[in-house]
Amino acid sequence: MSSTALTPPQAAAVRARIIAETARIRYVSPRTKAVLRSIATHLDAAATAFEQYTGATNAPFAEAEQALTEARALVAQHRDTQFPVNFTDYITAPLSGCALPMPPALDPVASDLAQHDSDLRHCLERMHYWLDRATTEAATDAWLPSALAYQRALAHLAEVVAAEDARPSNQPPAR
């Protein structure tokens, strides 16, 4: 890993490769593993395109966007990949300057779930803070996988909250 400060296209390429590796090593069912390998291939293609950017033409960005679009489509079709649908925002953030993705607020009825939601969001915000300041491959590799893990934890918590909040005992009394 390089300790040299990355340009925005280099940072996007590094992020794409880190997420591709995350997809490759994720422990899932064999069917989902095949989808994750395909996602990783698209992310590698995006990284290669970003690395080819020389400033002479924006064609590499179009190639990268096509690969990212295909990766996003696979995630949208296969929720069992456990990636947030907007995971490619982590890749394009160095180029766009946009804020890193935060899932919508859960607002659970149960106080223990509300505390857990708050704790996970705080941790994800800290990962985003450090990821926004990461200027090297090593720093990006230190924070990006953790951010994705917190995204996954929040997605799981959203499922728990939906089930818990739907229980009859958690419904407001009829008037």
VEXDREN-2710 file (C-alpha; in Angstrom, 1 decimal):
% VEXDREN-2710
k/r/px/py/pz
1/MET/0.0/0.0/0.0
2/SER/1.2/3.5/-0.9
3/SER/1.5/6.3/1.7
4/THR/1.4/8.9/-1.1
5/ALA/-1.6/11.3/-1.1
6/LEU/-4.1/10.2/-3.6
7/THR/-5.7/12.3/-6.3
8/PRO/-9.6/12.1/-6.5
9/PRO/-9.5/9.5/-9.3
10/GLN/-6.9/7.5/-7.5
11/ALA/-8.9/7.6/-4.3
12/ALA/-12.0/6.4/-6.2
13/ALA/-10.0/3.5/-7.7
14/VAL/-8.6/2.5/-4.2
15/ARG/-12.1/2.6/-2.8
16/ALA/-13.5/0.5/-5.6
17/ARG/-10.8/-2.1/-5.1
18/ILE/-11.3/-2.2/-1.3
19/ILE/-15.0/-2.8/-1.7
20/ALA/-14.3/-5.4/-4.4
21/GLU/-12.1/-7.2/-2.0
22/THR/-14.8/-6.9/0.7
23/ALA/-17.2/-8.5/-1.7
24/ARG/-14.8/-11.4/-2.5
25/ILE/-14.2/-12.3/1.2
26/ARG/-17.8/-11.9/2.5
27/TYR/-19.1/-15.2/3.9
28/VAL/-22.4/-15.9/2.2
29/SER/-24.3/-18.7/0.5
30/PRO/-22.8/-20.1/-2.8
31/ARG/-25.5/-18.4/-4.9
32/THR/-24.8/-15.0/-3.3
33/LYS/-21.1/-15.6/-3.6
34/ALA/-21.4/-15.8/-7.4
35/VAL/-23.3/-12.4/-7.3
36/LEU/-20.6/-10.9/-5.1
37/ARG/-17.9/-12.1/-7.5
38/SER/-19.7/-10.4/-10.3
39/ILE/-20.0/-7.2/-8.3
40/ALA/-16.3/-7.4/-7.5
41/THR/-15.5/-7.7/-11.2
42/HIS/-17.6/-4.6/-12.0
43/LEU/-15.8/-2.7/-9.2
44/ASP/-12.4/-3.8/-10.5
45/ALA/-13.4/-2.5/-14.0
46/ALA/-14.4/0.8/-12.4
47/ALA/-11.1/1.0/-10.6
48/THR/-9.2/0.3/-13.7
49/ALA/-11.1/3.0/-15.5
50/PHE/-10.4/5.5/-12.8
51/GLU/-6.7/4.6/-12.9
52/GLN/-6.6/5.3/-16.6
53/TYR/-7.7/8.9/-16.2
54/THR/-5.0/11.3/-17.4
55/GLY/-7.0/14.5/-17.8
56/ALA/-7.0/14.3/-21.6
57/THR/-10.5/12.9/-21.8
58/ASN/-13.4/12.1/-19.4
59/ALA/-14.0/8.7/-21.2
60/PRO/-12.6/6.7/-18.2
61/PHE/-15.2/8.3/-16.0
62/ALA/-18.0/7.1/-18.3
63/GLU/-16.5/3.6/-18.3
64/ALA/-16.3/3.7/-14.5
65/GLU/-19.9/4.9/-14.2
66/GLN/-21.1/2.1/-16.4
67/ALA/-19.4/-0.5/-14.2
68/LEU/-20.7/1.1/-11.0
69/THR/-24.2/1.2/-12.4
70/GLU/-24.0/-2.5/-13.2
71/ALA/-22.7/-3.2/-9.6
72/ARG/-25.5/-1.1/-8.1
73/ALA/-28.1/-3.0/-10.2
74/LEU/-26.8/-6.3/-8.9
75/VAL/-27.0/-5.1/-5.3
76/ALA/-30.5/-3.9/-5.8
77/GLN/-31.6/-7.2/-7.3
78/HIS/-29.8/-9.3/-4.6
79/ARG/-30.3/-7.7/-1.1
80/ASP/-28.6/-10.8/0.4
81/THR/-25.2/-9.3/-0.7
82/GLN/-25.6/-7.1/2.4
83/PHE/-24.4/-4.0/0.7
84/PRO/-26.4/-0.8/0.9
85/VAL/-28.0/0.1/-2.4
86/ASN/-26.0/3.4/-2.5
87/PHE/-22.6/1.7/-1.6
88/THR/-21.0/3.2/-4.8
89/ASP/-21.4/6.6/-3.2
90/TYR/-18.4/5.6/-1.1
91/ILE/-16.4/5.2/-4.3
92/THR/-17.5/8.4/-6.0
93/ALA/-17.3/10.7/-3.0
94/PRO/-13.7/11.8/-3.6
95/LEU/-14.8/12.9/-7.1
96/SER/-18.2/14.4/-6.3
97/GLY/-17.5/15.9/-2.9
98/CYS/-20.9/14.5/-1.8
99/ALA/-21.5/13.4/1.8
100/LEU/-21.0/9.7/2.5
101/PRO/-24.3/7.7/2.7
102/MET/-26.2/7.4/5.9
103/PRO/-29.2/5.2/6.2
104/PRO/-32.6/6.8/7.1
105/ALA/-33.4/7.2/10.8
106/LEU/-35.1/4.2/12.3
107/ASP/-36.9/5.8/15.3
108/PRO/-37.7/2.5/17.0
109/VAL/-40.4/2.3/19.7
110/ALA/-38.2/0.2/22.0
111/SER/-35.7/2.3/24.0
112/ASP/-33.0/-0.4/23.8
113/LEU/-33.3/-0.5/20.0
114/ALA/-33.2/3.3/19.9
115/GLN/-30.0/3.3/21.9
116/HIS/-28.5/0.6/19.7
117/ASP/-29.5/2.7/16.6
118/SER/-27.9/5.8/18.1
119/ASP/-24.7/3.9/19.0
120/LEU/-24.3/2.4/15.5
121/ARG/-25.0/5.7/13.8
122/HIS/-22.4/7.4/16.0
123/CYS/-19.9/4.8/15.0
124/LEU/-20.7/5.1/11.3
125/GLU/-20.4/8.9/11.6
126/ARG/-16.9/8.4/13.1
127/MET/-15.9/6.1/10.3
128/HIS/-17.2/8.7/7.8
129/TYR/-15.2/11.4/9.6
130/TRP/-12.0/9.5/9.2
131/LEU/-12.8/8.2/5.7
132/ASP/-13.4/11.8/4.6
133/ARG/-9.9/12.7/5.8
134/ALA/-8.2/9.6/4.4
135/THR/-5.6/10.7/1.8
136/THR/-3.7/7.5/1.4
137/GLU/-4.5/3.9/0.4
138/ALA/-3.6/2.7/3.9
139/ALA/-5.9/5.1/5.6
140/THR/-8.8/4.4/3.3
141/ASP/-8.3/0.6/3.8
142/ALA/-8.4/1.2/7.6
143/TRP/-11.8/3.0/7.6
144/LEU/-13.8/1.9/4.6
145/PRO/-14.4/-1.8/5.5
146/SER/-15.6/-0.7/9.0
147/ALA/-18.0/1.9/7.5
148/LEU/-19.5/-0.9/5.3
149/ALA/-19.7/-3.2/8.4
150/TYR/-21.7/-0.5/10.3
151/GLN/-23.9/0.0/7.3
152/ARG/-24.6/-3.7/7.3
153/ALA/-25.3/-3.6/11.1
154/LEU/-27.7/-0.7/10.6
155/ALA/-29.5/-2.6/7.8
156/HIS/-29.9/-5.6/10.1
157/LEU/-31.1/-3.4/12.9
158/ALA/-33.7/-1.9/10.6
159/GLU/-35.1/-5.4/10.0
160/VAL/-35.3/-6.0/13.8
161/VAL/-36.9/-2.6/14.4
162/ALA/-39.5/-3.2/11.6
163/ALA/-40.5/-6.6/13.2
164/GLU/-40.5/-5.2/16.8
165/ASP/-42.4/-2.1/15.9
166/ALA/-45.1/-4.2/14.1
167/ARG/-45.9/-6.2/17.2
168/PRO/-49.4/-5.4/18.6
169/SER/-47.9/-4.4/22.0
170/ASN/-45.9/-1.6/20.3
171/GLN/-48.9/-0.1/18.5
172/PRO/-50.5/3.1/19.8
173/PRO/-53.8/2.6/21.6
174/ALA/-57.0/3.0/19.5
175/ARG/-58.9/6.1/20.1
END
